[in-house]
Amino acid sequence: MMESQEPEDSSSAGIPLCVDLDGTLIRSDLLYEGLARLSRERFSLLIQAPFWLSRGKAGFKREVANRVALEPSSLPYDERVIEFLRGQKSRGRRLVLVTASDLRWAEQVAAHLELFDEVMGSDGSTNLAGETKARALVERFGEKGFDYAGNGATDRPVWKKARRAIAVNAPPAIESELRQDGNLAESFPLAPVTLKTLVKAIRVRHWVKNLLVFIPIVTAHKLQDVGILVAGVLAFMAISFCASSIYLVNDLLDLDSDRVHPDKRGRPLASGSLPIPLAGVLSLTLMAAGLAISLKLPPDAVMLIGVYLIATTAYSFSLKRRVLIDVFTLSSLYTLRVLLGGAATGLLLSPWFLAFSVFTFLSLAFCKRGSELVRLKKADAMGAPGRAYLTRDHLTVQTCGITSAYMAAIVLALYLQSDTVRRFYASPAWLWLLVPVFLYWISRIWVLVNRGVMHEDPVLFATGDRITYLTVLISVAVLLLATFGPFHLPGVQP
């Protein structure tokens, strides 16, 4: 909500309104965004970054701007400020975009918005921030000859030279200072980073995938072993923290594609509700916490956590933009969670169960990509932003996914005949009912994908799907019959 300390007087029409860019006009910082794009598109060039700094801040920004194409249409603009500026423009007021960001980027933003009459920015030799910005504006318009909209501590020198101050997303202490000085004309309060925003940013909801680490405990019938359960919980927390750390990195690298996605554009980093520097600190903290917890696990588990971090980082930077490799990487990460559970608890998985996991998770990975392609096909799009797939690939993806699902069912049927199964169940013949239950569930998932009604990760979809819960209850009933059933499945050899 915009607050006004005093009404706008008629003299403002002849006073230019100078507007900061980073943190004011947009809920982000172009330098951070540029570095994120550079990491994604030309990571090897980051090696030269320390040498760019020898040219000073302005030179560093120019080097980044020379190598990264800005997408001004996708930036997270503060709509409150945009609306305010349009109102000022309609009254005939002169608007000036003045920023410490590189002039080339600032001019692109101005051209996109079509609001500003003049643009001032860092030019490769002069970093237009703080005292330097204040001097430049005084030279251009005279002391008290302009109003200024800014957001932070670096804007204090500019506000002192301005006729009136407009605070946008400024910390409460700075806004209070401006009020005491008596020249605060407008205030656009800062929206604090809430716990809800942090939880959404680190995707706590996705931690449900990490419950896969408990599968070895369930299949080995060790749920009553406290020591093993504790190891499972530690593995769950370690991989959850590490996963959330990489989710933040992934979202930072996917800013452009997320902002044009109907669902992902609401993510905290894409929307600008979570500052990029804070996301970086949070990512490192989560990774450190995850690694610290993993050190309490056996060496093999620590190694798998390391493999997970390497694989997910490679996926975020490169592999997710490679056809099929992205799907196989996703499926392997699911399987790795199951392996981690075994390594953490010392409960080894049977090769049959491992094969079943591989085919099932491969099908679900294809499912995730297939749902995106079906949605894009309905929207008459050529391909997926940030991905290497074309919409015409959806039939191939669907075929591979369904084939993997039915391969998993075959492996499950063969697994039910293994000595491992017979050792744990008094009436193992009942377990055959798991095959049609699994086939129904996975087939239904693919029907929903083809209809375009699945808009998220299939594992997350399953957590909110009533039919999935019903199939789980049926499966539990089958397992209980196989474990404690007083009689065998009629018509089937015990």
C-alpha positions in Angstrom: 0.0 0.0 0.0 1.3 3.5 -0.9 1.5 6.0 1.9 1.7 9.8 1.4 3.0 12.2 4.0 1.7 15.3 2.2 -0.4 16.0 -0.9 1.2 16.5 -4.2 1.3 20.2 -5.1 1.0 21.7 -8.5 4.7 22.7 -8.6 5.7 19.0 -8.9 4.8 19.1 -12.6 7.9 21.1 -13.4 10.2 19.0 -11.1 11.7 15.9 -12.7 11.1 12.6 -10.8 14.3 10.5 -10.7 13.8 6.8 -10.1 16.2 4.2 -9.0 16.1 0.8 -10.8 17.4 -2.0 -8.6 15.2 -2.7 -5.6 12.9 0.2 -6.5 11.5 -0.1 -10.0 12.2 -3.9 -9.9 12.1 -6.3 -7.0 15.6 -7.5 -7.8 19.1 -6.4 -8.8 20.2 -6.5 -12.4 23.9 -7.3 -11.5 22.8 -10.4 -9.6 20.4 -11.4 -12.3 23.1 -10.9 -14.9 25.6 -13.1 -13.0 23.0 -15.8 -12.7 22.4 -15.8 -16.4 26.1 -15.8 -17.0 26.5 -18.8 -14.8 23.8 -20.6 -16.7 24.9 -19.7 -20.3 28.6 -19.2 -20.1 29.8 -20.5 -16.8 33.5 -20.8 -17.9 33.6 -17.0 -18.2 33.1 -16.6 -14.5 36.8 -17.5 -14.1 37.5 -14.1 -15.6 35.3 -12.3 -13.1 38.1 -11.4 -10.6 40.0 -9.8 -13.4 37.0 -7.7 -14.4 36.9 -6.3 -10.9 40.3 -4.7 -11.5 38.3 -2.2 -13.7 36.2 -1.1 -10.7 32.5 -1.7 -10.1 31.4 0.2 -13.2 33.9 -1.8 -15.3 32.8 -5.0 -13.8 29.1 -4.3 -14.6 30.0 -3.3 -18.1 31.9 -6.6 -18.6 28.8 -8.6 -17.4 26.4 -6.5 -19.5 28.6 -7.1 -22.6 28.2 -10.8 -22.2 24.6 -11.2 -21.0 21.4 -10.4 -22.9 18.8 -8.8 -20.6 15.2 -9.8 -20.8 13.4 -6.6 -19.6 9.9 -8.0 -20.3 10.4 -10.7 -17.7 11.8 -8.7 -14.8 9.9 -8.6 -11.5 8.6 -5.0 -11.7 7.1 -3.4 -8.6 3.6 -2.8 -10.0 2.9 -0.2 -7.3 5.7 1.9 -8.6 4.8 1.4 -12.2 1.2 2.6 -11.5 2.5 5.6 -9.6 4.9 6.5 -12.4 2.1 6.2 -15.0 0.1 8.6 -13.0 2.9 11.1 -12.8 3.6 10.7 -16.5 -0.1 11.4 -17.3 0.3 14.8 -15.5 3.1 15.7 -17.8 5.9 15.1 -15.4 9.4 14.4 -16.6 10.6 10.9 -15.5 14.3 10.0 -15.3 15.6 6.5 -14.7 18.9 6.9 -12.8 20.7 3.7 -11.7 24.0 2.2 -10.7 23.3 -0.7 -13.1 25.0 -0.5 -16.4 23.6 2.1 -18.8 23.0 -0.5 -21.6 20.7 -2.5 -19.4 18.9 0.6 -18.0 18.2 1.8 -21.6 16.7 -1.6 -22.4 14.4 -1.4 -19.4 13.4 2.2 -20.3 12.6 1.2 -23.9 10.5 -1.7 -22.7 8.4 0.4 -20.2 8.1 3.5 -22.4 7.8 5.7 -19.4 11.1 7.6 -19.0 12.3 10.7 -20.8 15.9 10.3 -19.9 18.2 7.5 -18.7 21.3 7.8 -16.5 23.5 4.8 -15.5 26.9 3.4 -14.9 29.0 3.8 -18.1 31.9 1.4 -17.6 34.1 4.0 -15.9 31.7 5.7 -13.4 29.6 3.8 -11.0 26.5 5.9 -10.6 25.7 5.1 -6.9 25.6 7.0 -3.6 27.6 10.3 -3.6 28.4 9.9 -7.3 24.7 9.7 -8.2 23.9 12.6 -6.0 26.5 14.8 -7.6 25.4 13.8 -11.1 21.8 14.7 -10.4 22.7 18.0 -8.8 24.8 18.9 -11.8 21.9 17.9 -14.1 19.0 19.4 -12.2 20.4 21.5 -9.4 20.2 20.9 -5.6 16.6 20.5 -4.6 15.7 20.6 -8.3 14.5 17.0 -8.5 12.5 14.4 -6.5 14.0 11.0 -6.0 12.6 7.5 -5.5 15.0 5.0 -4.0 15.1 2.1 -1.7 18.2 1.7 0.5 21.2 3.1 2.5 23.2 4.0 -0.7 20.4 6.4 -1.6 20.8 8.6 1.5 23.2 11.1 -0.2 20.7 11.4 -3.1 17.7 12.0 -0.8 19.7 14.8 1.0 20.1 16.7 -2.3 16.5 16.0 -3.5 13.5 18.2 -3.0 11.3 15.3 -2.0 12.0 11.7 -1.2 10.0 8.7 -2.3 10.8 5.5 -0.3 10.3 2.2 -2.1 10.9 -1.0 -0.2 13.1 0.9 2.2 14.0 -0.6 5.6 11.9 0.9 8.4 14.9 2.7 9.9 15.6 4.5 6.6 12.0 5.4 6.1 11.9 6.8 9.7 14.9 9.0 9.0 13.2 10.4 5.9 10.1 11.2 7.9 12.2 13.0 10.5 13.9 15.1 7.8 10.4 16.1 6.7 10.8 15.6 2.9 9.2 12.1 2.6 6.5 12.6 0.0 5.5 9.0 -0.8 6.2 5.6 0.8 5.8 2.2 -0.7 6.4 -0.1 2.3 8.7 -3.0 2.2 7.1 -6.4 2.1 9.0 -8.5 4.7 10.4 -11.9 3.8 8.0 -14.2 5.7 8.5 -17.7 7.0 5.9 -18.7 4.4 8.1 -17.2 1.6 11.2 -19.1 2.9 9.3 -22.4 3.2 8.1 -21.9 -0.4 11.5 -21.0 -1.6 13.2 -24.1 -0.2 10.3 -26.2 -1.4 9.6 -28.0 1.9 6.6 -29.6 0.1 9.1 -31.5 -2.1 10.6 -33.1 0.9 8.0 -35.8 0.5 10.2 -37.3 -2.2 12.9 -37.9 0.4 10.6 -40.3 2.2 12.0 -42.8 -0.3 14.9 -43.2 2.1 12.6 -45.2 4.4 11.8 -47.8 1.7 14.6 -50.1 2.8 13.4 -50.0 6.4 9.8 -50.8 5.3 10.8 -53.7 3.0 13.1 -55.2 5.6 10.3 -55.0 8.3 12.5 -52.9 10.6 10.1 -50.2 11.6 10.3 -51.2 15.2 14.1 -50.9 15.3 14.7 -47.5 16.9 18.4 -47.3 15.9 17.6 -47.9 12.3 14.7 -45.4 12.3 17.0 -42.8 13.7 19.5 -43.4 10.9 16.6 -43.1 8.4 15.5 -39.8 9.9 19.1 -38.4 9.8 19.4 -39.5 6.1 16.0 -37.8 5.4 17.0 -34.5 7.0 20.5 -34.5 5.4 19.2 -35.0 1.9 16.2 -32.7 2.4 18.5 -29.8 3.5 20.9 -30.5 0.6 18.0 -30.7 -1.9 16.5 -27.4 -0.7 20.0 -25.8 -1.1 20.1 -26.9 -4.8 16.4 -25.9 -5.4 17.5 -22.3 -4.6 20.4 -22.6 -7.1 18.1 -24.1 -9.7 15.5 -21.3 -9.3 18.2 -18.7 -9.6 19.4 -20.2 -12.9 15.9 -20.5 -14.2 14.7 -17.0 -13.5 13.8 -16.2 -17.1 12.0 -19.4 -17.9 10.2 -19.5 -14.5 8.9 -16.0 -15.1 7.1 -17.0 -18.3 5.7 -20.2 -16.7 2.1 -20.0 -15.6 2.8 -21.7 -12.2 6.5 -21.2 -11.6 6.4 -17.4 -12.0 5.1 -17.2 -8.5 8.2 -18.7 -7.0 9.9 -16.4 -4.5 13.0 -15.8 -6.6 11.2 -15.4 -9.9 8.7 -13.0 -8.3 11.3 -11.0 -6.5 9.8 -11.6 -3.0 13.1 -13.3 -2.0 16.2 -11.2 -2.6 18.9 -13.0 -4.5 21.7 -12.4 -1.9 19.5 -13.8 0.9 18.8 -16.8 -1.3 22.5 -17.4 -1.7 23.1 -17.2 2.0 20.2 -19.6 2.7 21.4 -22.0 0.1 24.9 -22.2 1.6 23.5 -22.6 5.1 21.2 -25.4 4.1 24.0 -27.2 2.3 26.3 -26.9 5.3 23.5 -28.2 7.6 22.8 -31.2 5.3 26.5 -32.1 5.1 27.0 -31.7 8.8 24.1 -34.1 9.5 25.4 -36.6 6.9 28.6 -36.9 8.8 26.7 -38.8 11.5 25.9 -41.5 8.9 28.1 -44.3 7.6 30.7 -43.4 5.0 28.7 -44.9 2.1 25.8 -42.7 3.0 28.1 -39.6 3.0 29.4 -40.6 -0.4 25.8 -40.8 -1.8 25.0 -37.4 -0.4 28.0 -36.1 -2.2 27.0 -37.8 -5.4 23.5 -36.3 -5.0 24.9 -32.8 -4.7 27.2 -33.2 -7.7 24.4 -34.7 -9.8 21.8 -32.1 -8.9 24.2 -29.2 -9.4 25.1 -30.6 -12.8 21.4 -31.0 -13.6 20.7 -27.4 -12.6 23.6 -25.9 -14.7 23.5 -28.1 -17.8 21.8 -31.6 -17.8 18.2 -30.3 -17.6 18.7 -28.7 -21.0 19.7 -31.9 -22.7 17.1 -34.2 -24.2 16.6 -37.5 -22.4 19.7 -37.0 -20.2 17.5 -34.8 -18.0 15.0 -37.6 -17.6 17.5 -40.2 -16.8 19.2 -37.9 -14.3 15.9 -37.2 -12.5 15.0 -40.9 -12.3 18.5 -41.7 -11.0 18.1 -39.1 -8.3 14.9 -40.9 -7.1 16.7 -44.2 -7.1 19.7 -42.6 -5.2 17.3 -41.7 -2.4 16.4 -45.3 -1.9 20.0 -46.3 -2.0 20.8 -43.7 0.6 18.2 -45.2 2.9 19.9 -48.6 2.5 23.4 -47.1 3.0 22.4 -45.1 6.1 20.7 -48.1 7.8 22.8 -51.0 6.6 19.8 -52.6 5.0 20.8 -53.8 1.5 18.3 -53.8 -1.3 17.7 -56.8 -3.5 18.7 -56.4 -7.2 15.0 -57.1 -8.1 13.7 -54.3 -6.0 16.4 -51.9 -7.3 15.4 -52.8 -10.9 11.7 -52.1 -10.1 12.7 -48.7 -8.6 14.7 -47.8 -11.7 11.9 -48.5 -14.1 9.2 -46.9 -11.9 11.2 -43.7 -11.4 12.1 -43.5 -15.0 8.4 -43.6 -15.9 7.7 -40.9 -13.4 10.5 -38.7 -14.8 9.1 -39.1 -18.3 5.7 -38.3 -16.8 7.0 -35.0 -15.4 8.4 -33.9 -18.8 5.3 -35.3 -20.7 2.9 -33.2 -18.6 4.9 -30.1 -19.5 4.8 -30.9 -23.2 1.1 -31.6 -23.3 0.4 -28.3 -21.6 2.6 -26.5 -24.1 1.0 -28.3 -27.0 -2.4 -27.1 -25.9 -1.0 -23.6 -25.8 0.3 -24.0 -29.4 3.9 -23.4 -28.2 6.9 -24.8 -30.1 8.9 -25.9 -27.1 9.5 -25.7 -23.4 11.4 -22.6 -22.1 14.7 -23.6 -20.7 14.4 -27.2 -22.0 15.5 -28.8 -25.2 12.2 -30.6 -26.0 9.8 -29.7 -28.7 6.0 -30.1 -28.3 6.1 -32.7 -31.1 8.3 -34.9 -28.8 5.3 -35.6 -26.5 4.4 -38.9 -28.2 7.9 -40.2 -27.9 8.1 -39.1 -24.2 4.7 -40.8 -23.5 5.8 -44.0 -25.2 9.0 -44.2 -23.3 7.2 -43.5 -20.0 4.5 -46.0 -20.4 6.9 -48.7 -21.6 9.1 -48.0 -18.5 6.0 -48.3 -16.3 5.0 -51.8 -17.6 8.6 -52.9 -17.4 8.5 -52.0 -13.8 5.3 -54.2 -13.4 7.1 -57.1 -15.0 10.0 -56.8 -12.7 7.7 -56.5 -9.7 6.0 -59.8 -10.7 9.4 -61.5 -11.0 10.6 -60.0 -7.7 7.6 -61.5 -5.9 9.0 -65.0 -6.8 12.3 -64.3 -5.1 13.6 -66.0 -2.0 13.8 -62.6 -0.3 10.0 -62.2 -0.5 9.3 -65.7 0.7 11.5 -65.2 3.7 9.5 -62.2 5.0 5.9 -63.3 4.2 3.9 -66.2 5.5 1.5 -66.2 2.6 3.4 -64.5 -0.3 0.9 -65.4 -2.9 -1.3 -62.5 -1.8 1.5 -60.2 -3.0 0.5 -60.9 -6.6 -2.4 -58.5 -6.0 0.1 -55.7 -5.9 0.8 -56.1 -9.6 -2.7 -55.1 -10.9 -2.9 -52.4 -8.2 0.4 -50.9 -9.4 -0.6 -51.2 -13.1 -3.9 -49.4 -12.4 -2.2 -46.6 -10.5 0.6 -45.9 -13.0 -1.7 -46.3 -16.0 -4.1 -43.7 -14.5 -1.2 -41.4 -14.0 -0.4 -41.5 -17.7 -4.0 -41.0 -18.6 -4.1 -37.8 -16.5 -0.8 -36.7 -18.1 -2.2 -37.2 -21.6 -5.4 -35.2 -20.6 -3.2 -32.3 -19.5 -4.6 -32.2 -16.0 -1.4 -32.9 -14.1 0.5 -29.6 -13.7 3.3 -30.6 -11.3 5.7 -33.3 -10.3 3.8 -36.7 -10.3 5.2 -37.5 -6.9 3.8 -34.3 -5.5 0.5 -34.9 -7.4 0.2 -38.3 -5.8 0.4 -36.7 -2.3 -2.8 -34.9 -2.9 -4.6 -37.5 -4.9 -7.4 -39.5 -3.2 -7.1 -42.4 -5.7 -3.4 -42.7 -4.8 -4.3 -42.9 -1.1 -6.9 -45.6 -1.9 -4.3 -47.7 -3.8 -1.9 -47.3 -0.9 -4.6 -48.6 1.5 -5.3 -51.5 -0.7 -1.5 -52.3 -0.9 -1.2 -52.1 2.8 -4.1 -54.5 3.2 -2.4 -56.9 0.7 0.8 -56.7 2.7 -1.0 -57.5 5.9 -2.7 -60.5 4.3 0.7 -61.7 3.0 2.2 -61.3 6.5 -0.5 -62.5 8.8 -3.1 -64.1 6.5 -4.5 -67.3 8.0 -5.0 -68.7 4.5 -3.4 -68.5 1.1 -4.7 -66.7 -2.0 -7.3 -69.1 -3.5 -6.2 -70.7 -6.7 -2.5 -69.7 -6.5 0.4 -71.9 -5.5 1.6 -71.0 -2.0 
